Amino acid sequence: MRLKKTSIALVSALSLVVGLAVLPAANAATTVKMVLWPGPEGDAMQKVVDAYNTSQGKKDGVTVKMILLSRDNTFAKEAALMKSKSSEYDIYFTASYLVGQHAPYLSDLKGVKDSLYLKASVNSLKVAGKQKALPLDTSLHFMYYRKDLIASLSANAAKYTSIAKEVLGKDLKPNTNPATWSWDDALATAAFFTQKYNPDSPTKYGYALPAKNLLYNTMIWNDVLWGLGGNWLKNGKPNLNTATGKAAIDVYNTIYTKGLTSPESSQWEYAETNSALTSGNAAMALQWNAAYSELSTTGATKDQVGIAAPPGKGARTHVHALAVGLNKFSKNQAASAKWMAYLATVPAMKKYATAGGVPSMPSILTGMVAKNASFANIIEYAGKYGYSESAGAREFDIYAALAEVLSPAWSGQKTSSDVAAAADAAIQKLL
């Protein structure tokens, strides 16, 4: 009888709310496969995985293996796996702009403490009131610039005004406070630090433009649109074939066609944009907040990188939460839930932040400002300047469709008038 009671207790202890799976015997660790993508998030998460596998994971009887897919098609590969109800991976990488599509393939998460997270981040991962994914990074955009270069503008006011007139056809004076920049200020400053117009410029180009046909580049371009007072939609209808929509397209078109960025930037995304800045090839760029760790410690931007909100007025930085969700068809529900429970703790997310991640926990961000000054900006900008496109279940597909339609204009192959109507049509098709 005593043996029977002990066996029952053991089975009960190893059962989890998520699913009905039971962990194997304590001596046989279960391997949990988690998808993430390469880059600062993947690098930082590997540190957390390693810490778990050598400590809490041994107690849990769980070993986590992280699989890095490409930044280009992680979600496309996951979509195919989800559709086939595959159990190949136990934990999927997701995001607030995708969780609506992913929800049917994800298990509900229990016990997530909302109070630990930025409200916008944790709530953006709920579908029909159910928590479908665990927040990792809160992602938004900064205007990065070389502080040493911007400080030199005042001493070169006449040349600056002359270059602004030549490139933009406008009489502009130097603005040494990027926090108050309009896009005219940003473009004129980029022109000043482009050797084509200013042979004395220490950088060959003034701007590093991520103009590749890539949906994540659409997210960055959206900041231009929102900063000029635009939006994808107006009264529920596409709104890019307008004066404001065309003006936003023209900002990128001007940067490229006037030679303020490298001609190679038509194929640039995150990594190439960072390289242009750290190599001293470019003076500024609108880029993801995750880049700060590299930019502040590397090359020409080391100790010289400044941060400002994107140029414009009002809400003007895209905000979303990256996240992980438990595959509903995983055969390792219980083991995966144990890893997720660890990942939801403050100590785990502090390791993540220390390694370069940007957790959605304000207590961590606030407490680590001394180590990563950008954390203070994240908290401020997310609340003060942040926006979400909120275009429904097909939001992710709209990003991709707009990248396809707009990128030829971004890189000077077409004009804003050539593509604006097609952009509206692409949005309408996916609403």
N, C-alpha and C positions, 0 to 999 in steps of 0.2 A: 504493500500500500504506500509506504514512504517513497519507494522508487517511482511509483506511478505518479505521485504528487510532484516529485522533483521534475519528472519529464514534462508534465503539463506546464509547470512554471517556466521551464526553459523555452518551450515553444511559444508561450505567451510573451516572454521578454523579447523574443526575436521577431515578433510580428509588428508591422507598422500600419499606421492609418492609411498611408498611401499604398493601395494595392493589397494583395493577399500573399505576396511572395514572402518566403522565410529564408533568412540567411543560412548559409551552410555552417557546418561546425566551425568553432572558433579557430581551429588550426588551419582552416582552408580559407584564405582570403578571397573575397569576391572582387574581380576587376570591374570597375565602373569606367566606361568610355565616355568622355565628354568632348564635344565639339566646341572649338573656339576658332578665332582667326589670327593670323600672324600680325605682328606689330606690337605696340606698347601694351595692349591688353593681354595678348598671349604671353609676352615675356613676363609681365607681372604675375599673371595667374600661375605660371609654372613654379614660381617661388612659393606660392600658397599650396599648390599641389604637393610639392616636395616636402614642405613642413608637415602637411597632413599625413602623408604616407609614412613618415618616420616617427610620428607621434600618435595623434588621435586615431589615425587610420588603423594602426596596429591594434588598438583597443576595440575599434569597431569591426575589425575583420574585413576591412575594405582597402583596396588599392586603386587609386585613381590614375587613369591614363588619359592624357590630353591629346586630342587629335587636332592639328592645325590645318584647316583648309585655306584656300586662297581668299584674299579680300575681295576679289572680283566675283566669285561665284559660290561662296559658302552657302548662301540662302537658296540658290537654285538647286544645289546638290541636296540640301535638307528637304526641300519641297518634294523632290522625287522620292526620297526615302520615306517621308511622311505619307505620301499618297499610296505607297506600297505597303504601309503599316509595318515597316522594317523595324527589327529589334537590334540592328547592327550597332547603333549608338544608344547609350542610355540617357544622355543629357544633351539637349540641343541648345545651340546659341540662338538667341532671338533678340528682339528689340521692341520698343513701344510702338514703332511704326509697322510692326509685323505680327504682333501677338494676336491680333484679331484673326489673321489668316491661320496662325499656328494653333490657336486654342483647341480645335477639335482633336488635335494630336498630342496634347499635353495633359498630364495629370494635374488635378488641383493640388496646390501646396497648402499645407496646414501649419499653423503656428508662426507665420511670418509676423514679426512685430513692426507694424506700420510706424510706430513712434521713433524707430531708429533711423528712418530714411527721410530724404527730401520728399515732401508730400507729392509733388508732381511726378516724381520718379516711380514711387511704389504704386500710386493710383493708376498710372499709365499702363501698368502691366496686369490690370484686372479686367476680366471680361465677364459681363453679367454678374458682377459682384464677387466673382471667384478669382483668387490670386493664381495666375497662370505661370508666372515666372518670377525669379528672384533678381532684384536690381543689382547690377554691378557698377558700371560707370555711368555717370551723367555726362553726356557729351554736348558741347556747344562750341561756339567759334570765338576766336580772338583776332583782332588785327594786331599782328606781330610787326614790330619795327625796330630798327637799329637806333637805340637811344643816342649813341655818339654821333650818328649822321643827322638825325633830326635836330639835334642841338646846334648844328652848324648852319642851319638855314638862315637865321637872323643876320648873320654876317655876309650873306650873299643875296640880299633881297632884290637888288636890281637884276642880277642874272636870273633869279627864280622867276620874276615877273616877265622877263623877256622870253624865257622858255615856255612858260604857261601860255603866253600869247601865241607863240609859234605852233605849239602842239594842240592846244585846246581852243585857241581863238578867244581867250578870255583874259582880262586884266585881273590877276590874282596876286595877293601878297602872301608871304610865307606864314603858315600856321604851325607853330612849334608845339601845339598841344593836340596830339592825335585823338584825344577823348572828345574833341569838339569838331573833328573833321567832317566835312561833307564829302561826297565822292569827287567833286571838283578839286578839293584840297588834296585828296589822296592821289588823284591822277596827276596833278601838277607836281606834287612831291616826287612821284614815281618818275616823271619825265626829267626832273632835275637830277635824279640819281641814275640816269641812263646815259652812258658815254656817247651814244649817238648824238645827243643834244648838248651834253656837258662833258667834254673830254677829260675834265679834271675830276669827274666822279670816281670815288674809290670802288664802286660797284659797276659792273658792266650794264646791268639792268636795274631798274627801280623796283620792279614787281616780279613776284613769282606766282604765275597764274596756273592753277590746276584746271586745265581746260579739256582733259581727256573725256571721251564719251563714257562716263561712269556715273551711276546714280548718286554716289556719295558726293560727287562734284556738283550735282544739282542742289544738294542741301546747302552747300556753301554759296552758290550763286543766288539761292533764295534770299540770303541776307541782303543782297543788293536790292532785290525786288521789294522786300519788306521795308528796308531802310529808306526807299524812295516813296513809301506810302502805298505800295502795291500789295497784291495777294494773288494766289492762284484763282480764287473764286470771288464773285460779287453776287450776292443774292442767289447763291447756289449755282451760278453759271460761270464757265471759264472766263478769265479776265486778263489774259496776256496780250491779246491783240488790241492793245490800248496804248495811249501815249506813255503811260508809266511803265507798262510791260516792255515796250520797245526801248525805253530809256535804260532799263535795267540790262537788257541784252546789249545795248550799245556800250555800256561801261566795259564789259569784257571785250567786245569787238574793238574798242579804242585801245585798250591795253595791248592787244595782240597786233593789230594792224599798224599802230604807231611805233611798234618795236620796243615797248616798255618792258616786255618780257622776252625770254628766249623763244625763238621759233620752235624749239623742241617742246615747249610747254603744251602744245596741242595733245601730247601724250603723257602729260604729267598728272599725278595724283598725290597722295599723302607723302610718300617717301621722297619723290623728286622735288616737291615743294620745300621740304625740310632741307634737302641737300643744297638747293639753290641759296638758302639763307645761311646755313652753317659754313658753306664754302666761300662766302663773301661775294657770290655772284649776283645777289639781289638784296635790296634794302628792306623790303616789306612783303607781307602776304597775309591774306585772310586764310586762317588755318584752324584745324581742330585744337581744342584745349589740351589734348593729350600730348601734343608736340612740345609743350613747355619744358618737360624734363630733359629732352634732348637739346633743344635750342638754348636753354640757359646754361648748359655745361659743355657745349661743343663749338669748336672753331670760331668763326668770326662773330657769332652771336653770344658766345660765352660772356656772362656778366654784362652784356650790352643789350639784351633783348627786352624791349618794352611791350606792354600789353595795353590795349584799349578795346572798347566795344567796337563792332563794325561801324563804318561811317554811315551817317544818316540820322534819322529821327525816329522816336518811338520804339516799338518792338522790332528788333533787328538782328537777333541771333537765334537760329534754329536750336531747339533743345530736344534731346531724346534720351532715353535710358537704354543702355545695352543690358542684356540679361541672359540668364540660363533657365531653361525649363525642362521638366522631367518627361521624357518620352513615354506616352501612355502605353506603348506597346513593348517597352523594355521588359526583359525577363529578370531584371535586377532592381525592382522597384524599392525594396527595403534598403538594400545597400546604397542605392543612389540617394535615397532620402536622408540617410545618415551623413553622407558627404554634403548634401545641400544644407542640412541643419548646421553643420560646422561652418559652411560658407556664409551663413546668415549671422554669424557672431561678429561682434566688434573686434576681437583679437585677429580673426581671419582677415577682415577687411582692412585692419591696420597694416598687416603684412602686405596686403595688396597695394595699399597706398605707398608704403615705404619702397616697394619695388617699382613704382611708376604708374600704378593704376589710379583711377580717380573715382573712388567709391561714392555711392549716393547717400552716405551717412554724414550729415552736417557736423556731428560731434568730432568725427575724424578729420574732416576738412579744416574745421576751425582750429583743432589742436595741432595741426601739422603745417600751418602757414609759414612757420619759421623755416621749415625744410623745403616747402614748395609754395612760393609766394602766390602762384596762380590760384590756389585753392580759395583765397579770399575773393578773387574775381569771379570764380565760378558761382559762389553763393550769391554774390551781388548781381551778376549779370543774368543768372537764371531767373531771378525774381523781378528784376528791373527791366530787362530788355528781351527776355525770352519769349518765343512764340512756338506754337506747334501747328503744322500745316492742317492736321485734322481733316483729312479728305476721305475718311471712311476706310473700308476693308481693303480697297485697292490702292491705298496711299503709296505703298512700296513700288507698285507697278507704274504709278504716275511719275515717280522720280526717274525710273529707268526710261520711260517713254520721253520725258522732257530732255534727258541727256542725249538721247538719239536725235531728237529734233533740233535742239538748241546748240549742240556742240559745234556744228559747222559754222554757225554765226559767232560763237565764242572765239573761234580760231580764224576768223576772217574769210572763210570760204563763201559765206553768204552774209546777207545783211539782216537786220532785225525785221525789216518789212518782208523779207523772203520767208521767214520762219514763224512769225508771230501767229498767223492764222492756223498754221499746222499744229502749233503748240496747243492752241485752244481745242482743236479737233482731237488731239491725242488725249487731253484731259477729259473731254466730254465722253469719249469712248469708254473710259474707265470709271466713270462716276456711277 
